[in-house]
Amino acid sequence: MVVPAGCDAPRFWISVADALRGTSAGSALVRVLTAAPDLDGWTVVERLLDDLAALADRIWLVIDDLHELCPPETLRQLELLIMRAPPDLRFVLVTRSDVRLGLHRLRLSGELTEIRAADLRFSPAEARALLNTADVPLSDSAMTVLYERTEGWAAGLRLAALSLAGHPDPERFAAEFGGSERTVAEYLLAEVLDRQPEEARRLLLRTSILDRVNGELADLLTGDSGGERVLQRLEAAGAFVVSLDARRSAFRYHQLFAELLQLELRASAPDELPTLHEAAAGWYAEHGYAVEAVRHAQAARNWDLAARVLSDHWIGLGLAGLGGTAHELLARFPAAVIAADAELAAREAGDQLTRGSLAEAERYLALSARALESIPANRRGRAQVVFAAVRMQLARKRGDITAVAEQARPLLAAAGQGQQELGGDLRALALINLGIAEMWTSRVDEADRHLTDGIALAREIGRPYLELNGLAFLAQLASWRSFPLGAERGRQAIELAAKHGWADEPVAGVAYMAIGVAMIVQGRIEDAEHALGQAERIVRTEADPAAGMRLRYGRGMLEYVSGRPDAALRAFQDAQRLSDSLITPHTLAPRLRSHLLQTLARGGRTDRVEQALASMDTAERKRGETRIAEASLRLAQHDPQAAVAVLGPVIDGSAPLQNAHLWDVQALLLQAIACDTLGDAAAARRALEGALDRAEPERLLFPFLYDPAPDLLDRHRRLGTAHAALIAEILGLLAGREPGAASDGPRRLREPLSHAEARVLRYLPTKLSAPEIADEMYLSVNTVKTHMRHLYDKLGTHRRHEAVEQARALGLLAPSPRRP
């Protein structure tokens, strides 16, 4: 349809189809345009334009069925009429297909408005309104299905509404509604298919087995030529053929129309279906469309072709994030075909591994191993590569780090030889799996290097799913050095996953875990709950026990600081069971054990902790994490002197404690609590200030929530500290406020004070001038004034007395003494 905007004047409607039959008021005009023998069309158009020049009111002339006006000479006369018509005569041209009218000048000048099929498509809200008008009740989910199947086609929705009216099960009807439904089929047959010439009809039927079609495929399946031209003509005619590219070389059929065509093909030529599917499979395989090739080979029941194509592209599908598609294709093979084919058995093992059936993966790997020698020599190399890749993945899931390294070696060797054009894929896959294995065994530098190299290679060769895997695990590794950095890496992984539609893939859960733990450590409880909740939704513990262990470990930390110690204990115990199922001890195992023992000790189960400590060998008993757990036990037993003694090697650094920034804070905090209990105030203040020094850069608040000591912290703040703002934040959390939560008190600092700024702040309540403060601090006057300006800015004040009041309100300075 071609119309101008603002149709608000009287209209005259002319149907070309009716006029040609002489049954409408527009017959005279149509006879003029068709150059009837008794009239000179061009002369009459000129006279008509002269008569119309005197129009005083705007008039709209609607010409319907314009596609019926075929002769080129007729269209030229209409074009002349439109182009030279007076301003108050406006045209609305209604046509089922584009006609060759030279309206490009109107289009360029902005005087032409075109309304095409996409503009006429109903929106979901309009579709809902149509069904409501027909009094058809449908749930939102059923309405969504119906809308997607009709693609907003107004007539299709209307036919559905007519059929749904009074239907006993409208939900089921909507779910099954398709091109084979009687009313739709009759409409499409009469209005579309039966109107096509035999050449187009044959092409439509024989290519209806395809999800998308081009001229070459159409020629192959019809045995004719000129398929692209026919498809373009059908698309231009609005025959439910949709162009998929700007060049109009690839097409698809409307879903309902495709279903009707398939129904007609099965009825008219059922014996041709296997041949058509096999021809399509061969074309897709030759042109590198693996998924389509396998599907059509399976439809033709050519299991050998389907198996070869799937085997050749299995690794690529997995690394492209198409594991779900690969699973669907594999599930279509008969079980006997898979069991008898060594390559398919290896693929089935990989699929079972992805689904979490580790025992089934082992069984299929055994089947594949027994039959490897039966594979033709020209395919054996690829089969061995896939076998090694699946073995490596299985070893990683089971926590067998030695086996991971063993299986990675042949992959790296195959990558070096450019094995079957998968060199980059195999190398990136091996590097990332090696990095994960090294991370488990605390080989942090090697893990960092291999993960970083694997991510860079995956990005270089265009494998975003492999890049996502590397980023997700790099996020956890980064957390062991810097929790904010780990969270940032996790967010990068989540953004990449969302960009490619993988936000619900289990590997995204690994990234969410890194974010969640970082939020716990910083005391951001609500953010942590959200991130861990996302991870729990998508991580499959049965498929990846190590990931499940880390997830339950994080959940235990969160539950404890949320005031649910029993739930925390259950989570830590679950994590311990998963940790014990791994063949190689995970690097987090000592930390997990320490948290489990601390939770037991705080819950009064000190006998169990004593038994666990007694059962450890000497090396394990001397570890820093174990000593921290024992210190918690001694404090729970009211023996602070023993706690101080057991913490000594952790404080002086002689007890092994890897990636210890968070554990250092806890050790110093426990030391401060123990010394305070013993009455050694000076030692308690030194230890507490040391804990705050280490906590401040990354806002490591977890230890202060895990071992709460509000009175000690408050006293420390009143006596003077470089970390008064951090203490205020901790006390706010212990009182039930989230970091940054609104309160009735003064707002927080814009950013934390530096150590030097905190020292200058202590002098502001005095009567000392800036030069005198500089003398006291052995600094230059300019340096002191710079610190004072920074203080005012961070406190949101402009004068010295305002800064003092705000600092006291924030707890950064002791309250002013009361007047008698």
C-alpha positions in Angstrom: 0.0 0.0 0.0 1.3 3.5 -0.9 -0.4 6.4 0.9 0.4 9.9 1.9 0.2 11.0 5.6 -2.8 12.8 7.1 -5.8 11.3 5.3 -8.4 13.5 6.9 -10.4 14.7 3.8 -13.3 13.1 1.7 -12.3 9.9 -0.1 -13.4 8.2 -3.3 -12.8 4.4 -3.5 -12.1 2.7 -6.9 -11.5 -1.0 -7.1 -9.5 -1.8 -10.3 -10.7 -5.4 -10.2 -14.4 -4.4 -10.1 -13.9 -1.5 -12.6 -12.4 -3.9 -15.2 -15.6 -5.9 -14.9 -17.6 -2.6 -15.2 -19.2 -3.0 -11.8 -17.8 0.1 -10.0 -18.1 3.9 -10.2 -14.4 4.0 -11.3 -15.0 2.2 -14.6 -14.6 5.4 -16.6 -11.3 6.3 -15.1 -10.0 2.8 -15.5 -11.1 2.7 -19.1 -9.1 5.9 -19.6 -6.0 4.4 -18.0 -6.3 1.2 -20.0 -6.5 3.3 -23.1 -9.9 2.0 -24.4 -10.1 2.0 -28.2 -12.5 4.9 -28.4 -10.3 7.1 -26.2 -6.7 8.5 -26.4 -5.5 7.8 -22.8 -2.8 10.4 -22.8 -5.2 13.1 -24.1 -7.8 12.3 -21.6 -5.3 12.4 -18.7 -4.2 15.8 -19.8 -7.8 17.0 -20.0 -8.5 15.4 -16.6 -5.6 17.3 -15.1 -6.9 20.6 -16.5 -10.3 20.0 -15.0 -8.8 19.0 -11.6 -6.6 22.1 -11.4 -9.6 24.1 -10.1 -10.2 21.8 -7.1 -11.1 23.9 -4.0 -11.2 21.1 -1.5 -8.8 18.3 -0.7 -10.0 14.9 -2.0 -8.5 11.5 -1.5 -8.7 9.0 -4.4 -8.3 5.4 -3.2 -7.4 2.9 -6.0 -7.7 -0.7 -4.7 -6.4 -3.8 -6.4 -3.8 -1.8 -8.3 -1.9 -5.0 -9.1 -4.7 -5.8 -11.6 -3.6 -2.8 -13.7 -1.0 -4.6 -15.7 -0.1 -3.0 -19.1 3.0 -0.8 -18.9 1.3 1.9 -20.9 -1.6 2.0 -18.4 0.8 2.4 -15.5 2.7 5.2 -17.2 -0.6 7.1 -17.6 -1.4 6.7 -13.9 2.1 7.8 -13.1 1.5 11.0 -15.1 -1.8 11.6 -13.3 -0.2 11.2 -9.9 2.9 13.3 -10.6 1.0 16.2 -12.1 -2.1 16.1 -10.0 -3.0 19.4 -8.1 -2.0 19.6 -4.4 -5.5 19.0 -3.2 -5.9 15.7 -5.0 -4.2 12.9 -3.0 -3.9 9.3 -3.9 -4.0 6.0 -1.9 -2.8 3.1 -3.9 -3.6 -0.4 -2.5 -1.8 -3.4 -4.1 -0.8 -6.9 -3.2 2.5 -6.6 -5.0 4.8 -3.8 -6.1 3.8 -2.2 -9.4 6.3 -0.4 -11.7 5.4 3.2 -10.9 8.1 5.8 -11.1 7.4 7.3 -7.7 11.0 7.7 -6.7 10.9 11.5 -7.0 8.0 11.6 -4.5 9.9 9.3 -2.3 13.1 11.4 -2.3 11.1 14.6 -1.7 9.4 13.0 1.3 5.9 13.2 -0.3 5.4 9.4 -0.3 4.4 7.2 2.6 4.7 3.5 2.1 2.9 1.0 4.3 4.1 -2.5 3.7 3.5 -6.0 5.2 5.8 -5.4 8.2 3.8 -2.2 9.0 0.5 -4.1 8.8 1.6 -6.8 11.1 -0.3 -6.8 14.4 1.6 -6.0 17.6 1.2 -8.4 20.6 -1.2 -5.9 22.2 -3.3 -5.6 19.1 -3.4 -9.4 18.8 -4.6 -9.6 22.4 -7.3 -7.0 21.7 -8.5 -8.9 18.7 -9.0 -12.1 20.7 -10.6 -10.2 23.5 -13.1 -8.7 21.0 -13.9 -12.3 19.9 -14.4 -13.2 23.6 -11.5 -15.8 23.4 -9.8 -16.1 26.8 -6.1 -17.2 26.5 -3.3 -17.2 29.0 -0.3 -15.0 28.4 1.9 -18.0 27.5 -0.7 -19.4 25.0 -1.1 -15.9 23.5 2.6 -15.6 23.0 2.8 -19.0 21.2 -0.1 -18.1 19.0 1.3 -14.7 18.1 4.7 -16.2 17.3 3.2 -18.8 15.0 1.1 -16.3 13.1 3.9 -13.8 13.1 1.3 -11.1 13.7 -0.5 -11.9 10.4 -3.9 -10.3 10.9 -5.9 -12.8 8.8 -4.2 -15.7 10.6 -5.1 -14.2 14.0 -8.7 -13.6 12.8 -9.0 -17.2 11.6 -7.6 -18.4 14.9 -10.1 -16.3 16.8 -13.0 -17.7 14.8 -11.8 -21.3 15.4 -11.1 -20.6 19.1 -14.6 -19.2 19.8 -16.4 -21.9 21.7 -13.5 -24.3 21.5 -13.5 -26.7 24.6 -9.7 -26.4 25.1 -8.5 -23.0 23.8 -5.1 -23.4 25.4 -4.3 -26.6 23.6 -5.8 -25.3 20.3 -3.5 -22.2 20.5 -0.5 -24.4 21.2 -1.2 -26.7 18.2 -2.5 -23.9 15.8 -0.6 -24.1 12.5 -0.8 -24.1 8.7 -2.6 -27.5 8.7 -5.6 -26.1 10.7 -8.6 -26.3 8.3 -9.5 -22.7 8.1 -5.9 -21.5 7.6 -5.2 -24.3 5.1 -8.3 -23.4 3.0 -7.4 -19.7 3.0 -3.8 -20.2 2.1 -4.7 -22.7 -0.6 -7.3 -20.5 -2.2 -5.6 -17.1 -1.8 -1.9 -18.0 -2.3 -0.9 -21.5 -3.5 -3.6 -22.1 -6.1 -3.0 -18.7 -7.6 0.6 -19.6 -8.4 1.8 -20.9 -11.8 3.0 -24.5 -11.9 6.7 -23.5 -11.8 6.3 -21.5 -8.6 3.9 -24.1 -7.1 6.5 -26.9 -7.7 9.3 -24.8 -6.2 7.3 -23.9 -3.1 6.3 -27.5 -2.4 9.7 -29.1 -2.9 11.6 -26.4 -1.0 9.1 -26.4 2.0 11.4 -28.9 3.8 14.0 -26.1 4.2 14.2 -23.5 7.0 15.7 -21.1 4.5 16.1 -21.3 0.7 18.1 -19.7 -2.0 18.2 -20.0 -5.8 20.8 -22.7 -5.9 19.0 -24.9 -3.4 15.7 -24.3 -5.2 17.2 -25.3 -8.5 18.8 -28.4 -6.9 15.5 -29.6 -5.4 13.3 -28.8 -8.4 15.7 -29.8 -11.1 15.0 -26.5 -12.8 16.8 -23.2 -13.2 15.8 -19.7 -12.4 14.8 -20.5 -8.8 16.1 -17.2 -7.4 14.0 -15.2 -9.9 10.9 -17.1 -8.9 11.6 -16.6 -5.2 12.1 -12.9 -5.7 8.8 -12.7 -7.7 7.0 -14.5 -5.0 8.4 -12.2 -2.3 7.4 -9.1 -4.3 3.9 -10.5 -4.7 3.5 -10.9 -1.0 3.1 -14.7 -1.3 4.2 -15.3 2.3 7.9 -15.5 1.2 10.2 -13.4 3.3 13.6 -12.0 2.1 16.4 -12.6 4.7 19.1 -10.3 3.2 19.4 -7.0 1.4 20.5 -8.7 -1.8 17.2 -10.7 -1.8 19.1 -14.0 -2.3 18.0 -15.9 0.7 14.4 -16.5 1.8 12.1 -18.2 4.2 8.4 -19.0 4.3 5.9 -17.7 6.8 5.6 -20.5 9.4 1.9 -21.2 8.7 2.5 -21.2 4.9 5.5 -23.6 5.3 3.4 -26.0 7.4 0.7 -26.0 4.7 3.3 -26.6 2.0 4.8 -29.5 3.9 1.3 -31.0 4.4 0.6 -30.7 0.7 4.0 -32.2 -0.2 3.4 -35.2 2.1 0.0 -35.7 0.5 1.1 -35.3 -3.1 4.6 -36.8 -3.3 5.5 -38.7 -0.1 8.0 -40.9 -2.0 10.1 -37.9 -2.9 10.8 -36.8 0.7 13.9 -38.9 1.4 15.5 -38.0 -1.9 14.8 -34.3 -1.3 16.2 -34.4 2.3 19.3 -36.3 1.1 20.0 -33.8 -1.7 19.6 -30.9 0.8 21.9 -32.7 3.3 24.6 -33.0 0.6 24.3 -29.4 -0.3 24.5 -28.1 3.3 27.5 -30.4 4.1 29.3 -29.2 1.0 28.7 -25.6 1.9 29.7 -25.9 5.6 26.2 -25.8 7.2 26.7 -28.7 9.6 23.5 -28.5 11.7 21.3 -28.3 8.6 23.2 -31.1 6.9 22.8 -33.5 9.9 19.1 -32.7 10.3 18.3 -33.4 6.6 20.5 -36.5 6.6 18.6 -37.8 9.6 15.3 -37.0 8.0 16.5 -39.1 5.0 17.6 -41.8 7.5 21.1 -41.7 6.1 22.7 -42.3 9.4 26.2 -42.7 8.0 26.2 -39.3 6.4 24.6 -37.7 9.5 27.2 -39.4 11.8 30.2 -38.2 9.7 29.0 -34.6 9.4 28.2 -34.4 13.2 31.6 -36.0 14.1 33.5 -33.6 11.8 31.9 -30.6 13.5 31.4 -31.7 17.0 34.2 -29.8 18.6 33.3 -26.7 16.6 29.7 -26.8 17.8 30.7 -27.1 21.4 33.2 -24.3 21.2 30.6 -22.1 19.5 28.3 -22.5 22.5 25.9 -24.8 20.6 26.1 -27.7 23.0 22.2 -27.7 23.2 22.0 -28.1 19.4 24.6 -30.8 19.4 22.7 -32.7 22.1 19.4 -32.4 20.1 21.1 -33.8 16.9 22.7 -36.6 18.8 19.4 -37.5 20.5 17.9 -38.1 17.0 20.2 -41.1 16.3 18.9 -44.6 17.2 20.8 -45.9 20.3 22.0 -48.9 18.3 23.6 -46.6 15.7 25.5 -44.7 18.4 26.7 -47.8 20.2 28.0 -49.3 16.9 29.9 -46.1 15.8 33.2 -45.3 17.7 33.0 -41.6 16.7 29.4 -41.2 17.7 30.1 -43.1 21.0 32.8 -40.5 21.8 30.4 -37.7 21.1 27.7 -39.3 23.2 30.3 -39.5 26.1 30.9 -35.8 25.7 27.2 -35.1 25.7 26.6 -37.2 28.8 29.4 -35.3 30.5 27.8 -32.0 29.7 24.5 -33.3 31.2 26.2 -34.4 34.4 26.1 -38.2 33.8 29.7 -38.9 34.6 29.2 -42.7 34.8 27.5 -42.8 31.4 30.3 -40.7 30.0 32.8 -43.3 31.2 30.7 -46.1 29.7 30.5 -44.5 26.2 34.2 -43.6 26.3 34.9 -47.3 26.9 32.8 -48.2 23.9 34.6 -45.7 21.8 38.0 -46.8 23.0 37.3 -50.4 22.0 36.3 -49.4 18.5 38.9 -46.7 17.7 41.0 -49.0 15.6 38.0 -49.8 13.4 37.8 -46.2 12.3 39.2 -45.6 8.8 42.7 -44.3 8.8 41.8 -41.0 7.2 39.4 -40.3 10.1 41.3 -41.8 13.0 43.3 -38.7 13.8 40.2 -36.5 14.3 38.5 -39.3 16.3 41.5 -39.5 18.7 41.5 -35.8 19.2 37.9 -35.8 20.2 38.5 -38.8 22.4 41.3 -36.9 24.2 39.2 -33.7 24.5 36.4 -35.7 26.2 38.8 -37.5 28.5 40.3 -34.2 29.5 36.9 -32.7 30.3 35.9 -35.8 32.3 39.2 -35.7 34.2 38.6 -32.0 35.0 35.0 -32.7 36.2 36.3 -35.5 38.5 39.1 -33.4 39.8 41.8 -35.6 38.3 44.4 -33.0 37.6 47.1 -35.4 36.6 44.9 -36.8 33.9 43.9 -33.3 32.7 47.6 -32.6 32.0 48.1 -36.0 30.3 45.1 -35.5 28.0 46.0 -31.8 27.2 49.4 -32.9 25.8 48.0 -34.7 22.7 45.6 -31.8 22.1 48.5 -29.3 22.1 50.5 -31.6 19.8 47.5 -31.9 17.4 47.1 -28.1 17.6 50.7 -27.7 16.6 50.1 -29.9 13.6 47.0 -27.9 12.6 45.0 -31.1 13.1 42.0 -31.0 10.7 42.0 -27.2 10.7 41.3 -27.2 14.4 44.7 -26.0 15.5 43.6 -22.8 17.2 40.5 -24.4 18.8 42.5 -27.3 20.3 45.2 -25.1 21.6 42.8 -22.6 23.2 40.8 -25.5 24.7 43.9 -27.2 26.1 45.3 -23.9 27.5 42.1 -23.0 29.3 41.7 -26.5 30.8 45.3 -26.6 31.9 44.8 -23.2 33.5 41.7 -24.4 35.4 43.6 -27.5 36.6 46.6 -25.4 37.7 44.3 -23.1 39.6 43.0 -26.0 41.6 46.5 -27.0 42.6 47.6 -23.5 43.7 49.9 -23.0 40.7 48.6 -19.5 40.4 51.2 -18.0 38.1 51.0 -20.9 35.6 47.2 -20.8 35.8 47.1 -17.1 35.2 49.4 -17.4 32.2 47.6 -20.3 30.6 44.1 -18.9 31.1 45.2 -15.5 29.8 46.8 -17.0 26.7 43.8 -19.2 26.1 41.4 -16.3 26.4 43.5 -14.2 24.0 43.7 -17.0 21.5 40.0 -17.7 21.7 39.3 -14.0 21.0 41.7 -14.0 18.1 40.1 -17.1 16.4 36.6 -15.9 17.1 35.5 -18.4 19.7 33.5 -16.3 22.2 32.2 -19.3 24.1 35.7 -20.6 24.7 36.7 -17.0 25.7 33.7 -17.0 28.2 34.9 -20.2 29.8 38.4 -18.8 30.3 37.1 -15.4 31.6 34.8 -17.1 34.1 37.6 -19.1 35.7 40.0 -16.2 35.4 37.5 -14.2 37.5 37.9 -16.7 40.4 41.6 -16.8 40.1 41.8 -13.0 40.1 39.7 -13.0 43.3 42.5 -14.8 45.2 44.6 -11.7 44.6 42.0 -9.0 44.5 38.3 -9.4 45.1 37.4 -6.2 43.2 39.4 -7.4 40.2 37.7 -10.8 40.4 34.3 -9.2 40.4 35.3 -7.0 37.4 36.5 -10.1 35.5 33.2 -11.8 36.4 31.2 -8.9 35.1 33.1 -9.0 31.8 32.3 -12.7 31.5 28.6 -12.0 32.2 28.5 -9.2 29.7 30.0 -11.6 27.1 27.5 -14.3 28.0 24.6 -11.9 27.7 25.8 -10.6 24.3 25.7 -14.1 22.8 22.6 -15.4 24.6 24.6 -17.6 27.0 23.4 -16.0 30.3 21.8 -19.3 31.4 24.8 -21.5 30.5 26.5 -23.2 33.5 29.8 -21.5 32.8 28.1 -18.1 33.4 27.4 -19.4 36.9 31.1 -19.7 37.6 31.4 -15.9 36.8 28.4 -15.2 39.1 30.2 -17.1 41.9 33.2 -14.8 41.6 31.0 -11.7 41.8 29.0 -13.2 44.7 32.0 -14.0 46.8 33.4 -10.5 46.2 30.1 -9.0 47.3 30.1 -11.2 50.5 33.7 -10.1 51.3 32.8 -6.4 50.9 29.7 -6.8 53.1 27.2 -6.2 50.2 24.8 -8.8 51.3 21.9 -8.1 48.9 24.2 -8.0 45.9 25.8 -11.2 47.1 22.4 -12.9 47.4 21.5 -11.9 43.9 24.7 -13.1 42.3 24.8 -16.4 44.2 21.1 -17.0 43.5 21.9 -16.6 39.7 24.7 -19.1 40.1 22.6 -21.6 41.9 20.0 -21.3 39.2 22.3 -22.4 36.4 25.2 -24.3 37.9 24.7 -28.1 37.7 26.5 -29.6 40.6 26.2 -33.1 39.3 27.9 -32.1 36.0 30.7 -30.1 37.8 31.3 -31.1 41.4 34.2 -28.6 41.8 31.9 -25.7 40.8 29.2 -27.0 43.1 31.7 -27.1 45.9 32.8 -23.5 45.4 29.1 -22.5 45.2 28.1 -24.2 48.4 31.3 -22.7 50.1 30.2 -19.2 49.1 26.6 -19.9 50.2 28.0 -20.9 53.6 29.9 -17.7 54.0 26.8 -15.7 53.0 24.4 -17.6 55.4 26.7 -17.1 58.3 27.1 -13.3 58.0 23.3 -13.1 57.4 22.7 -14.5 60.8 21.8 -18.1 59.8 24.6 -20.3 61.3 22.7 -23.6 61.0 22.1 -23.0 57.3 25.8 -22.0 56.9 26.9 -25.2 58.6 24.8 -27.3 56.2 26.2 -25.4 53.2 29.8 -25.9 54.4 29.1 -29.6 55.0 27.6 -30.0 51.5 30.7 -28.3 50.0 32.9 -30.6 52.0 31.2 -33.7 50.6 31.7 -32.4 47.1 35.3 -31.6 47.8 35.9 -35.1 49.1 34.5 -36.5 45.8 37.3 -34.9 43.8 40.3 -37.0 43.0 42.9 -34.3 43.5 42.4 -32.0 46.5 41.2 -28.6 45.5 43.3 -25.6 46.6 40.2 -24.2 48.4 39.9 -27.4 50.5 41.9 -26.2 53.5 40.0 -22.9 53.6 36.7 -24.8 53.4 37.7 -27.1 56.2 38.7 -24.1 58.3 35.3 -22.4 57.8 33.5 -25.7 58.6 35.5 -26.1 61.9 35.0 -22.4 62.8 31.3 -22.7 62.3 31.2 -25.9 64.5 33.2 -24.2 67.2 31.0 -21.1 67.3 28.0 -23.4 67.5 29.3 -25.0 70.6 30.4 -28.3 69.0 33.9 -28.0 70.2 34.4 -31.7 70.8 34.0 -32.3 67.0 36.5 -29.7 66.2 39.0 -31.2 68.7 38.6 -34.6 67.1 39.1 -33.1 63.6 42.2 -31.3 64.7 43.6 -34.5 66.4 43.1 -36.5 63.2 45.2 -34.1 61.0 48.8 -34.8 60.1 51.4 -32.4 61.3 51.7 -30.4 58.0 48.0 -29.9 57.8 47.8 -28.9 61.5 50.4 -26.2 60.9 48.7 -24.6 58.0 47.6 -21.0 58.5 43.9 -21.8 57.8 43.9 -24.6 60.3 45.6 -22.3 63.0 42.8 -19.7 62.4 40.2 -22.5 63.0 42.0 -23.6 66.1 42.1 -19.9 67.4 38.3 -19.7 66.9 38.0 -23.0 68.9 40.2 -21.6 71.8 38.2 -18.4 71.9 35.0 -20.4 72.0 36.6 -22.4 74.9 37.4 -19.1 76.7 41.1 -19.6 76.3 42.4 -16.4 74.7 46.0 -17.1 75.7 46.0 -20.3 73.6 44.4 -18.4 70.7 47.2 -15.9 70.8 49.8 -18.6 70.8 48.3 -20.6 67.9 48.0 -17.4 65.9 51.6 -16.3 66.4 53.0 -18.1 63.3 50.2 -16.8 61.1 50.8 -13.2 62.3 54.6 -13.4 61.7 54.1 -15.2 58.3 55.9 -18.4 59.2 52.7 -20.5 58.8 51.9 -21.3 55.1 48.9 -19.3 53.9 48.5 -18.8 50.2 46.7 -15.8 48.6 46.2 -14.7 52.2 44.9 -11.1 52.1 41.4 -12.0 53.5 42.8 -14.5 56.0 45.5 -12.1 57.2 42.7 -9.7 58.2 40.9 -12.4 60.1 44.0 -13.6 61.9 44.8 -10.1 63.1 41.2 -9.5 64.1 41.2 -12.7 66.2 44.5 -11.7 67.7 42.9 -8.3 68.7 39.9 -10.0 70.2 42.1 -12.4 72.2 44.5 -9.7 73.4 41.5 -7.5 74.4 40.1 -10.4 76.4 43.4 -10.7 78.1 43.4 -7.0 79.0 46.4 -6.2 76.8 44.8 -3.0 75.3 48.0 -1.9 73.4 48.5 -5.3 71.7 44.7 -5.3 70.8 44.9 -1.9 69.3 48.0 -2.8 67.2 46.4 -5.9 65.9 43.1 -4.3 65.2 44.7 -1.3 63.4 46.8 -3.9 61.4 43.6 -5.7 60.4 42.0 -2.4 59.3 45.1 -1.4 57.4 44.8 -4.6 55.4 41.1 -4.5 55.0 40.8 -0.8 53.8 42.2 -1.0 50.2 39.6 -3.6 49.1 36.9 -3.0 51.7 37.4 -6.5 53.2 34.6 -6.4 55.7 33.8 -10.1 55.9 36.1 -10.9 58.8 34.5 -8.2 60.9 31.1 -9.7 60.2 32.2 -13.2 60.7 33.9 -12.5 64.0 31.9 -9.5 65.2 33.5 -7.3 67.9 31.4 -4.0 67.9 32.5 -2.8 71.3 36.2 -3.3 70.5 35.8 -1.5 67.2 33.8 1.4 68.7 36.5 1.9 71.5 39.2 1.8 68.9 37.4 4.5 66.8 37.0 6.8 69.9 40.6 6.4 70.8 41.7 7.5 67.3 42.4 5.5 64.1 43.2 6.1 60.5 40.1 4.0 59.6 37.3 5.6 61.4 35.1 5.7 58.3 35.7 2.0 57.7 34.8 1.2 61.3 31.6 3.3 61.0 30.7 1.2 57.9 31.3 -2.1 59.7 29.3 -1.0 62.8 26.5 0.0 60.4 26.5 -3.4 58.9 26.5 -5.1 62.3 23.5 -2.9 63.2 21.7 -4.2 60.1 22.4 -1.6 57.4 23.7 -2.4 54.0 26.8 -0.4 52.8 25.5 2.9 51.5 22.0 2.3 52.9 20.0 5.4 53.7 19.7 6.4 57.3 18.6 9.3 59.4 22.1 10.2 60.2 24.6 12.1 58.0 25.6 10.7 54.7 28.8 8.8 54.1 32.1 10.1 52.9 32.3 10.7 49.2 35.4 8.5 49.2 37.7 7.1 52.0 40.2 9.3 53.7 43.9 8.6 53.1 46.1 7.9 56.1 47.6 11.4 55.9 44.2 13.1 55.6 43.0 11.2 58.7 46.0 12.4 60.6 45.3 16.1 59.6 41.7 15.6 60.6 42.7 14.9 64.2 44.2 18.5 64.4 41.1 20.3 63.0 39.2 20.4 66.4 42.2 22.2 67.9 43.0 25.9 67.7 46.2 25.2 65.8 46.7 27.1 62.6 47.7 25.4 59.3 51.4 26.3 59.8 51.3 25.0 63.4 49.7 21.7 62.2 52.5 21.5 59.6 55.1 21.9 62.3 53.4 19.2 64.5 53.3 16.8 61.5 56.7 17.7 60.1 55.1 18.6 56.8 55.1 21.7 54.6 52.2 24.2 55.0 51.2 23.6 51.3 50.9 19.9 51.9 48.7 20.4 55.0 46.5 22.9 53.1 46.2 20.4 50.3 45.1 17.7 52.7 42.6 20.1 54.3 41.0 20.9 50.9 40.7 17.1 50.2 39.1 16.7 53.6 36.5 19.3 53.0 35.7 17.9 49.6 35.3 14.3 50.9 33.2 15.5 53.8 31.1 17.8 51.6 31.9 20.9 53.6 33.5 24.3 53.0 34.8 25.5 56.4 36.9 24.0 59.1 34.2 24.0 61.8 31.7 22.3 59.3 34.3 19.6 58.6 34.8 18.9 62.3 31.0 18.7 62.9 30.5 16.4 59.9 33.5 14.2 60.9 32.0 13.8 64.4 28.7 12.9 63.0 30.3 10.2 60.9 32.2 8.9 63.8 35.6 10.0 62.4 36.3 12.1 65.5 35.3 11.7 69.1 32.2 13.6 70.1 32.8 17.1 71.5 33.0 17.2 75.4 29.8 18.2 77.1 29.7 21.6 78.8 28.9 21.4 82.6 
